[in-house]
């Protein structure tokens, strides 16, 4: 009986570990995310919980961090790569590790409003190894209140 129980535990551990294997690891110093991009036969799927985040109203010069949650809804590891923002005022940070099937993670973007008064709409473009579109676009939107300007001093 103990032997059957021990065997069942070993099998359960092997099955659990099998799902965590990154098939794109290699000894050639090639980034796994790039290998996943070209392996079109084994793409996965992604679900973005929010593709637009409204940060509300900021004073010019303030910064805000916005989070975009997502989930790997496919069967293969998910890789995000080649992430670009539409402006240098928006800096995205993202997981460079694989996101395995069923896992959730977050892409964080920091928006610096310095020099960007008025309505703001900043895009972030993400490339991924997904069937439901390899390019995804997320948006940060809000309003930036301009700094008050000093009144002009009349010349004598």
C-alpha positions as CSV (number, residue, x, y, z in Angstrom):
1,X,0.0,0.0,0.0
2,X,2.8,2.4,0.9
3,X,4.5,1.6,-2.4
4,X,1.3,2.5,-4.4
5,X,1.0,5.7,-2.5
6,X,4.6,6.6,-3.1
7,X,4.3,5.8,-6.8
8,X,1.2,8.0,-7.0
9,X,3.0,10.9,-5.4
10,X,6.0,10.6,-7.8
11,X,3.7,10.5,-10.8
12,X,1.8,13.5,-9.6
13,X,5.0,15.4,-9.1
14,X,6.3,14.5,-12.6
15,X,3.0,15.6,-14.2
16,X,3.1,18.9,-12.3
17,X,6.7,19.5,-13.3
18,X,6.0,18.6,-16.9
19,X,3.8,21.6,-17.4
20,X,6.5,23.9,-16.2
21,X,9.0,22.9,-18.8
22,X,10.2,25.6,-21.2
23,X,10.6,23.9,-24.6
24,X,12.5,26.9,-25.9
25,X,15.5,26.7,-23.5
26,X,18.6,26.2,-25.5
27,X,22.4,26.2,-25.3
28,X,22.9,28.5,-28.3
29,X,22.2,31.8,-26.3
30,X,19.1,32.4,-28.4
31,X,16.3,34.1,-26.5
32,X,13.5,31.7,-25.9
33,X,10.9,34.4,-26.7
34,X,12.3,34.7,-30.2
35,X,12.2,31.0,-30.8
36,X,8.6,30.9,-29.6
37,X,7.8,33.6,-32.1
38,X,8.9,31.6,-35.1
39,X,7.3,28.3,-33.8
40,X,3.9,29.1,-35.4
41,X,2.7,25.5,-35.1
42,X,2.8,25.8,-31.3
43,X,1.3,29.3,-30.6
44,X,-0.7,29.8,-27.4
45,X,-3.5,32.2,-26.6
46,X,-3.7,35.3,-24.3
47,X,-6.5,36.9,-22.5
48,X,-6.1,40.6,-21.5
49,X,-8.3,41.6,-18.6
50,X,-8.1,45.3,-19.6
51,X,-6.7,46.7,-22.8
52,X,-7.4,50.3,-21.8
53,X,-6.5,51.8,-18.4
54,X,-7.8,55.2,-17.4
55,X,-5.4,56.8,-14.9
56,X,-7.7,59.8,-14.3
57,X,-6.3,63.3,-13.8
58,X,-2.7,64.1,-13.0
59,X,-0.8,67.4,-12.5
60,X,1.8,67.9,-15.1
61,X,5.1,66.5,-13.8
62,X,3.5,63.7,-11.9
63,X,4.0,60.0,-12.8
64,X,1.6,57.1,-12.5
65,X,2.0,53.3,-12.7
66,X,-0.7,51.4,-14.5
67,X,-1.1,47.6,-14.5
68,X,-2.4,45.4,-17.4
69,X,-3.3,41.9,-16.2
70,X,-3.3,39.0,-18.6
71,X,-3.6,35.2,-18.6
72,X,-2.1,32.5,-20.7
73,X,-5.3,30.6,-21.9
74,X,-3.4,28.3,-24.2
75,X,-1.5,25.1,-23.7
76,X,2.0,26.3,-24.5
77,X,4.3,28.8,-22.7
78,X,3.5,32.4,-23.4
79,X,6.3,34.9,-24.2
80,X,5.9,38.7,-24.5
81,X,8.6,40.4,-26.6
82,X,9.4,43.5,-28.6
83,X,7.3,45.8,-26.3
84,X,7.3,49.4,-27.4
85,X,5.5,52.5,-26.3
86,X,4.2,55.3,-28.5
87,X,6.1,57.9,-26.5
88,X,9.3,58.1,-24.4
89,X,7.1,59.3,-21.6
90,X,5.6,55.8,-21.1
91,X,7.9,53.0,-20.0
92,X,6.6,49.5,-19.9
93,X,8.1,46.7,-17.8
94,X,7.1,43.1,-18.5
95,X,7.9,39.5,-17.5
96,X,10.7,38.1,-19.6
97,X,10.2,34.7,-18.2
98,X,7.7,32.3,-19.8
99,X,4.1,32.4,-18.5
100,X,2.9,28.8,-18.4
101,X,-0.6,27.6,-19.3
102,X,-3.2,28.9,-16.9
103,X,-0.9,31.4,-15.2
104,X,-1.6,35.1,-14.9
105,X,0.9,38.0,-14.8
106,X,1.0,41.7,-15.2
107,X,2.6,44.2,-17.6
108,X,3.3,47.5,-15.8
109,X,3.6,50.9,-17.5
110,X,4.8,54.1,-16.0
111,X,3.6,57.3,-17.5
112,X,5.6,60.6,-16.8
113,X,3.3,63.5,-17.6
114,X,6.1,66.1,-17.7
115,X,5.7,68.1,-20.9
116,X,2.4,66.4,-21.8
117,X,-0.5,68.6,-20.7
118,X,-4.0,67.9,-21.8
119,X,-5.7,64.7,-22.9
120,X,-3.3,61.8,-22.9
121,X,-3.6,58.6,-24.9
122,X,-0.4,56.5,-24.9
123,X,-0.2,53.1,-26.6
124,X,1.9,50.1,-25.8
125,X,2.5,47.5,-28.6
126,X,3.3,44.0,-27.6
127,X,4.5,41.1,-29.8
128,X,3.7,37.6,-28.5
129,X,3.5,34.0,-29.6
130,X,-0.3,33.9,-29.7
131,X,-2.9,32.6,-32.1
132,X,-5.3,35.4,-31.3
133,X,-3.1,38.0,-32.9
134,X,0.7,38.2,-32.5
135,X,0.5,42.0,-31.9
136,X,-1.5,43.4,-29.1
137,X,-2.0,47.1,-28.3
138,X,-2.8,48.5,-24.8
139,X,-3.7,52.1,-24.0
140,X,-3.2,54.4,-21.0
141,X,-5.7,57.3,-21.1
142,X,-6.3,60.3,-18.8
143,X,-6.0,64.0,-18.4
144,X,-2.9,66.0,-17.4
145,X,-3.5,69.4,-15.8
146,X,-1.0,71.9,-17.1
147,X,1.3,73.7,-14.8
148,X,0.2,77.3,-14.1
149,X,2.3,79.8,-16.0
150,X,3.8,82.8,-14.4
151,X,2.2,86.0,-15.5
152,X,4.2,88.1,-17.9
153,X,6.0,91.0,-16.3
154,X,5.5,94.2,-18.3
155,X,8.6,96.0,-19.4
156,X,9.0,99.5,-18.1
